[in-house]
Amino acid sequence: MSSAETDIEESSNSSSDVSSLDNDFTGMQFESSSSEEQVMDDDVDSQLWGEIESESDAEFSEGHGMIQEVPENLKDSTISPIDCYRYFITDEIINLIVRETNRYAEQHLETHELTKRSKNLQWKPTSHEEMLKFLGIIIEMGLVQMPKVDYYWSKSKLFGSEVIQNTMSRDRFELLLKFYHFSNNQEQHADQDRLFKLKSLLDLLKVRFKSAYIPGAIISIDETMIPWKGRLLFKQYIPGKAHKYGVKIYKLAATNEYTWNFMVYTGKQDPTSGRRHTQTVVMDLADVLLECHRTVVVDNFFASMSLAESLLRNDTYLIGTLRSNRAGSEHEVVQKKLKRGEICALQSNNGIKLIK
C-alpha cells in the first residue's frame, strides 16, 4: 500500500455533491496516515540474532472447513443464489431493517411539518415480505444500471424494467428508500463512533460469516476498497488502488477467498488508529483464531517485527515482506546488498526469521 494513503475530511458547509474526481480532490482536506505506521520498537535492537535453527515449527491440527451447509431447495435438492443470499441475510437482519425503518419513518413524521401534498403522508409501515422485495429491487438496479431511478418505471421501450414495475410502485420504492434505516437515531452512542448507524447490521453479518466456516492453517489479512464517490466523512483516497476513492475495509480471508471477518476503517478517530495501528487490526481480526499454530500472511502494510513477536507469543506465525521504514528494517539482513543467487538469513532469540 502506498504511504500516500489519506483520510478525507469533507467540509460540513459544502452545498452540493462533487461533480468530478478532480473537484472532489481539490475540495477536500487531506490527513496523512503513513506516519502512524513508521513506529519504532525499543526492544528490536536488544534481540540476539544468529543462524536459523533447523527445528520444525509446530503444526496446525485444529478442525476447519464448513460448519453449516446452505440448506438445499426441498423441491429439487439444489442450492440457488437466493438460498446463499438468504443464508447470510437472515430473518433477524430483515426484521432489524423493518423495525428501524418503521421507527425512523414515525420519528420523521412526528418531528417535521408536512404540506398536504407531501408524499411522506402516504407512508404505511413496511413488512418483512415488502422489505425482501425492496432489497431485490436494489440488487436488480445494481445489475441493470440506468441513468436515473425513474427510468426503471418508464413506459418507454428503451427503458423500464417490467420485473421492477410489477414488484413495487415508484412512489412506494422512493418512500422506503427515504426511510431505510438500521438503528434508532434517538439512542445514545459514543461521539467518535462513526459507524453507530450500521453497527447492529455489521455485527449480525460478522456473526453469520463466522458461523458458516472455520479457516484452515493459513489465513490472509488485507485491505480492500469499496468504491464510493459521494459525501462521507471517512472516505479514503488511496492513489495506488484501482478504486482510488471509497470506504476502506480490513478483512481476514481463508485460502479459498472466503471472508471470515472484517473491519471498517473510519479514519483517524477509529479506535484502532494511532501507534501500531496495523498490529491492532491484525490482532483484532484474528483474535479467536490464534493459539493453534496458524500462519497469517500479510503484505508490507501490516508486516512488522512487533507484530511477529505478538503473534509468536500467541502460537501463531507470520509471513510478510518488511518495509524499509519499519522498525527492524535497519537490521544487517535487510540492508545487506546481495549478488544474484545469494540469500541472507538470521534468526532472533525469540524465533523471528529475517530472510533476504
C-alpha positions as CSV (number, residue, x, y, z in Angstrom):
1,M,0.0,0.0,0.0
2,S,1.3,3.5,-0.8
3,S,2.3,5.7,2.1
4,A,0.3,8.4,0.4
5,E,-2.9,6.9,1.8
6,T,-5.0,9.7,3.4
7,D,-8.3,10.3,5.2
8,I,-10.7,12.7,3.6
9,E,-12.3,15.1,5.9
10,E,-15.0,16.9,3.9
11,S,-16.2,20.4,4.8
12,S,-19.6,20.4,6.5
13,N,-20.6,23.6,4.7
14,S,-20.4,22.1,1.2
15,S,-23.6,22.9,-0.6
16,S,-23.5,20.4,-3.4
17,D,-22.2,16.9,-4.4
18,V,-18.9,16.8,-6.1
19,S,-19.2,16.5,-9.9
20,S,-15.9,15.1,-10.8
21,L,-12.9,13.4,-9.1
22,D,-10.7,16.5,-9.8
23,N,-13.2,18.7,-8.0
24,D,-13.6,16.1,-5.3
25,F,-9.8,16.1,-4.8
26,T,-9.4,19.8,-4.6
27,G,-12.4,20.4,-2.4
28,M,-11.3,18.2,0.4
29,Q,-8.9,18.3,3.3
30,F,-6.3,15.5,3.5
31,E,-4.7,13.9,6.5
32,S,-1.7,11.7,6.2
33,S,-1.9,8.3,7.9
34,S,1.6,7.0,6.9
35,S,3.3,8.4,10.0
36,E,1.4,6.1,12.4
37,E,2.9,3.1,10.7
38,Q,6.5,4.2,11.0
39,V,6.8,3.1,14.6
40,M,10.0,2.2,16.4
41,D,10.3,-0.7,18.8
42,D,12.7,-0.1,21.7
43,D,13.2,-3.9,22.1
44,V,14.2,-4.7,18.5
45,D,17.8,-3.8,18.8
46,S,18.2,-5.8,22.0
47,Q,17.4,-9.1,20.3
48,L,20.1,-11.6,19.8
49,W,20.5,-12.9,16.2
50,G,22.1,-16.0,14.9
51,E,21.9,-18.6,12.2
52,I,18.5,-20.1,11.5
53,E,17.9,-23.2,13.5
54,S,16.7,-26.4,11.8
55,E,13.9,-27.3,14.2
56,S,10.4,-27.5,12.7
57,D,7.5,-25.4,13.7
58,A,4.5,-26.9,15.5
59,E,1.8,-27.9,13.0
60,F,-1.8,-26.8,12.8
61,S,-4.2,-29.5,13.8
62,E,-7.5,-27.8,14.6
63,G,-10.8,-28.6,12.9
64,H,-11.6,-26.4,9.9
65,G,-13.9,-26.1,6.9
66,M,-17.7,-25.8,6.6
67,I,-19.6,-25.7,9.8
68,Q,-23.1,-25.3,8.3
69,E,-24.2,-26.1,4.8
70,V,-26.6,-23.8,2.9
71,P,-30.0,-25.6,3.1
72,E,-30.9,-27.2,-0.2
73,N,-34.1,-26.5,-2.0
74,L,-36.7,-29.1,-1.0
75,K,-38.2,-29.3,-4.4
76,D,-35.2,-30.3,-6.5
77,S,-32.4,-30.7,-3.9
78,T,-30.3,-27.8,-5.4
79,I,-28.8,-24.7,-3.9
80,S,-29.7,-21.5,-5.8
81,P,-28.1,-18.0,-5.5
82,I,-31.1,-16.8,-3.4
83,D,-30.5,-19.7,-1.0
84,C,-27.0,-18.5,-0.4
85,Y,-28.2,-14.9,-0.1
86,R,-30.8,-15.8,2.5
87,Y,-28.3,-17.8,4.4
88,F,-26.4,-14.6,5.3
89,I,-29.2,-12.1,5.1
90,T,-31.3,-13.8,7.7
91,D,-34.8,-13.2,9.0
92,E,-33.1,-11.5,12.0
93,I,-31.4,-9.0,9.7
94,I,-34.6,-8.3,7.7
95,N,-36.6,-7.8,10.9
96,L,-34.0,-5.4,12.2
97,I,-34.3,-3.3,8.9
98,V,-38.1,-3.4,9.1
99,R,-38.2,-2.4,12.7
100,E,-35.8,0.5,12.4
101,T,-37.2,1.7,9.1
102,N,-40.7,1.9,10.6
103,R,-39.3,3.6,13.7
104,Y,-37.4,6.2,11.7
105,A,-40.5,7.0,9.5
106,E,-42.6,7.6,12.6
107,Q,-39.9,9.8,14.1
108,H,-39.7,11.8,10.9
109,L,-43.4,12.3,10.6
110,E,-43.7,13.4,14.2
111,T,-40.9,15.9,14.1
112,H,-41.4,17.5,10.7
113,E,-44.2,19.8,9.4
114,L,-45.5,18.4,6.2
115,T,-47.6,20.0,3.5
116,K,-50.9,18.5,2.4
117,R,-49.3,17.4,-0.9
118,S,-46.2,15.8,0.8
119,K,-45.6,12.2,-0.4
120,N,-44.4,11.4,3.1
121,L,-48.1,11.4,4.2
122,Q,-48.6,8.3,2.1
123,W,-46.3,6.3,4.4
124,K,-47.5,3.0,5.7
125,P,-45.5,0.6,7.9
126,T,-43.4,-1.8,5.9
127,S,-43.3,-5.6,6.4
128,H,-40.9,-8.5,6.2
129,E,-42.2,-9.5,2.8
130,E,-42.1,-6.0,1.3
131,M,-38.5,-5.4,2.6
132,L,-37.4,-8.5,0.7
133,K,-38.9,-7.1,-2.4
134,F,-37.2,-3.8,-1.8
135,L,-33.8,-5.4,-1.4
136,G,-34.4,-7.4,-4.6
137,I,-35.1,-4.2,-6.5
138,I,-31.8,-2.7,-5.1
139,I,-29.9,-5.8,-6.4
140,E,-31.6,-5.6,-9.8
141,M,-30.7,-1.9,-10.1
142,G,-27.1,-2.8,-9.4
143,L,-27.1,-5.4,-12.2
144,V,-29.1,-3.4,-14.7
145,Q,-27.9,0.2,-14.3
146,M,-29.8,3.2,-15.8
147,P,-29.1,7.0,-15.7
148,K,-32.0,7.8,-13.3
149,V,-34.1,5.8,-10.9
150,D,-37.3,7.0,-12.6
151,Y,-36.2,5.2,-15.8
152,Y,-36.9,1.8,-14.2
153,W,-40.6,2.7,-14.1
154,S,-40.6,4.2,-17.6
155,K,-43.1,3.1,-20.2
156,S,-40.5,3.7,-23.0
157,K,-39.4,0.7,-24.9
158,L,-35.8,1.8,-24.4
159,F,-36.0,1.9,-20.7
160,G,-38.1,0.4,-18.0
161,S,-38.0,-2.8,-16.1
162,E,-41.1,-5.0,-16.2
163,V,-39.8,-7.0,-13.2
164,I,-39.4,-3.9,-11.0
165,Q,-42.6,-2.3,-12.2
166,N,-44.6,-5.5,-11.3
167,T,-42.9,-5.7,-7.9
168,M,-43.4,-2.2,-6.4
169,S,-44.6,1.3,-7.4
170,R,-42.1,4.0,-7.9
171,D,-43.6,6.2,-5.1
172,R,-43.5,3.3,-2.6
173,F,-39.9,2.5,-3.5
174,E,-38.8,6.1,-3.0
175,L,-40.6,6.2,0.4
176,L,-38.8,3.1,1.5
177,L,-35.5,4.4,0.2
178,K,-36.0,7.7,2.1
179,F,-36.7,5.9,5.5
180,Y,-34.4,2.9,5.0
181,H,-32.7,2.6,8.4
182,F,-30.6,0.2,10.6
183,S,-30.6,1.8,14.0
184,N,-32.6,4.1,16.4
185,N,-31.4,7.7,16.0
186,Q,-32.5,8.5,19.5
187,E,-30.3,6.0,21.2
188,Q,-27.1,7.3,22.8
189,H,-23.8,6.5,21.2
190,A,-20.1,7.3,21.5
191,D,-19.3,10.7,19.9
192,Q,-16.4,9.2,17.9
193,D,-18.4,6.2,16.7
194,R,-18.9,7.0,13.0
195,L,-20.5,3.6,12.4
196,F,-23.2,3.7,15.0
197,K,-25.9,3.7,12.4
198,L,-24.6,0.5,10.9
199,K,-23.2,-1.3,13.9
200,S,-26.2,-3.6,14.5
201,L,-26.2,-4.7,10.9
202,L,-22.4,-5.2,10.7
203,D,-22.4,-7.2,14.0
204,L,-25.1,-9.6,12.7
205,L,-23.2,-10.1,9.4
206,K,-19.9,-10.8,11.2
207,V,-21.6,-13.5,13.3
208,R,-23.1,-15.1,10.3
209,F,-19.9,-15.1,8.3
210,K,-18.1,-16.8,11.2
211,S,-20.9,-19.3,11.8
212,A,-20.6,-20.9,8.3
213,Y,-16.9,-21.7,8.1
214,I,-13.7,-22.1,10.1
215,P,-10.4,-21.1,8.3
216,G,-7.6,-23.6,8.0
217,A,-3.9,-23.4,8.7
218,I,-3.2,-20.4,6.5
219,I,-5.2,-17.1,6.7
220,S,-4.7,-13.8,4.9
221,I,-5.3,-10.3,6.2
222,D,-5.5,-7.5,3.6
223,E,-7.3,-4.2,2.9
224,T,-9.8,-3.6,0.1
225,M,-11.7,-0.5,-1.1
226,I,-15.5,-0.3,-1.6
227,P,-15.9,2.3,-4.4
228,W,-17.7,5.5,-3.2
229,K,-17.6,9.0,-4.7
230,G,-20.4,10.5,-2.6
231,R,-20.1,12.6,0.6
232,L,-18.7,10.6,3.5
233,L,-16.6,11.8,6.5
234,F,-14.3,8.7,6.5
235,K,-14.0,8.3,2.7
236,Q,-10.4,7.3,1.8
237,Y,-8.2,8.4,-1.1
238,I,-5.5,5.8,-2.0
239,P,-3.8,6.6,-5.3
240,G,-2.4,3.1,-5.8
241,K,-5.8,1.3,-5.7
242,A,-7.9,0.5,-8.7
243,H,-10.7,2.4,-7.0
244,K,-9.0,5.5,-5.6
245,Y,-11.9,6.8,-3.6
246,G,-14.1,4.8,-1.3
247,V,-14.5,3.1,2.1
248,K,-11.5,1.0,3.3
249,I,-12.2,-2.4,4.7
250,Y,-9.7,-4.6,6.5
251,K,-10.6,-8.3,6.1
252,L,-9.5,-11.7,7.1
253,A,-9.9,-14.4,4.4
254,A,-9.2,-18.1,4.1
255,T,-7.2,-19.6,1.3
256,N,-10.4,-20.2,-0.7
257,E,-11.1,-16.4,-0.6
258,Y,-13.9,-16.7,1.9
259,T,-14.2,-13.5,4.0
260,W,-14.4,-14.7,7.6
261,N,-14.1,-11.4,9.5
262,F,-13.9,-7.7,8.5
263,M,-13.4,-4.2,10.0
264,V,-14.5,-0.9,8.5
265,Y,-11.8,1.8,8.8
266,T,-13.4,5.1,9.9
267,G,-10.3,7.4,9.8
268,K,-8.0,8.9,12.4
269,Q,-10.8,8.7,15.0
270,D,-11.1,4.9,14.5
271,P,-10.4,3.1,17.8
272,T,-7.6,1.1,16.2
273,S,-5.8,4.3,14.9
274,G,-2.5,5.5,16.4
275,R,0.7,3.8,17.3
276,R,0.9,0.2,15.9
277,H,-2.4,0.6,14.1
278,T,-1.8,-2.3,11.7
279,Q,-0.8,-4.6,14.5
280,T,-4.0,-3.8,16.4
281,V,-6.0,-4.5,13.2
282,V,-4.4,-7.9,12.7
283,M,-4.7,-9.0,16.3
284,D,-8.4,-7.9,16.5
285,L,-9.4,-9.6,13.2
286,A,-7.6,-12.9,14.1
287,D,-8.4,-12.9,17.8
288,V,-10.3,-16.2,18.2
289,L,-8.1,-17.9,15.5
290,L,-4.9,-17.5,17.5
291,E,-3.0,-20.0,19.7
292,C,-3.3,-23.0,17.4
293,H,-0.3,-22.6,15.1
294,R,-2.0,-20.9,12.2
295,T,0.1,-18.8,9.7
296,V,-1.0,-15.3,9.0
297,V,0.0,-13.9,5.5
298,V,0.1,-10.1,5.1
299,D,1.7,-7.5,2.8
300,N,4.2,-4.9,3.7
301,F,1.5,-2.5,5.0
302,F,0.9,-4.8,8.0
303,A,4.2,-6.7,8.5
304,S,6.4,-5.5,11.4
305,M,8.8,-7.0,13.9
306,S,6.4,-6.2,16.8
307,L,3.5,-7.9,15.0
308,A,5.6,-11.0,14.5
309,E,6.5,-11.1,18.2
310,S,2.9,-10.6,19.3
311,L,1.7,-13.5,17.1
312,L,4.5,-15.8,18.2
313,R,3.5,-15.2,21.8
314,N,0.1,-16.4,20.8
315,D,1.4,-19.5,19.0
316,T,0.8,-18.0,15.5
317,Y,3.2,-17.5,12.7
318,L,3.6,-14.5,10.3
319,I,4.7,-14.4,6.7
320,G,5.2,-11.0,5.1
321,T,7.6,-8.5,3.5
322,L,9.1,-5.8,5.6
323,R,9.0,-2.1,4.7
324,S,12.3,-0.2,4.7
325,N,10.9,2.4,7.1
326,R,9.7,-0.1,9.7
327,A,11.4,-0.9,13.0
328,G,13.9,-3.7,12.4
329,S,14.4,-2.9,8.8
330,E,17.8,-1.4,9.7
331,H,19.0,-4.9,10.5
332,E,22.0,-6.1,8.6
333,V,19.9,-8.8,6.8
334,V,17.6,-6.1,5.4
335,Q,20.4,-3.7,4.5
336,K,22.8,-6.3,3.1
337,K,23.5,-6.0,-0.7
338,L,23.3,-9.4,-2.3
339,K,24.6,-10.7,-5.6
340,R,22.4,-12.7,-7.9
341,G,21.5,-16.1,-6.4
342,E,22.6,-15.1,-2.8
343,I,20.4,-15.5,0.2
344,C,21.0,-14.0,3.7
345,A,19.0,-15.1,6.7
346,L,19.2,-14.8,10.5
347,Q,17.0,-15.9,13.4
348,S,16.4,-13.9,16.6
349,N,16.5,-15.5,20.1
350,N,12.7,-15.4,20.2
351,G,12.2,-17.2,16.9
352,I,11.8,-14.4,14.3
353,K,13.4,-15.2,11.0
354,L,14.6,-12.5,8.6
355,I,15.4,-13.7,5.1
356,K,16.6,-11.8,2.0
